[in-house]
Amino acid sequence: MRIHTGGDASELYGGRFTGAVRLEMLQEAEADGRPDIARVSFADGACTFWHSHPGGQQLLVLSGTGRVGTVDGEVVLQPGDFVDAPADARHYNGAAAGTDCVLLAVTYGSTAWEDIAPC
């Protein structure tokens, strides 16, 4: 058993994000078909670039007000909201303007990034 406590090492991400984003990798996939699990903290209004995942992604809002965008539009998310993005679904996610947001992200496969910042 491994216990990952809050405040363990995290990385400040750039490049494929707008604004400040910290990612705490809670569990890296041990084998194909297994997910990466991360706690992702988005500062006020920060979000990812458009992207997709070959095996899909699940997001759970832990705190703050989040957002997720798809080709059909953007949805505002509250703590406890759960997003299930199917395999290869093009999307972005992050914090709503004026608030921070923390998401639990369960990701299957390597992220396919686009060079498009939606926010």
Buried (B, 14 or more C-beta within 10 A) or exposed (E): EEEEEEEEEBEEBEEBBBBBBBBBBBEEBEEEEEBBBBBBBBBBBBBBBBBBBEBBBBBBBBBBBBBBBBEEEBEEBEEEBEBEBEEEBBBBBBBBEEBBBBBBBBBBBEBEEBEEBBB
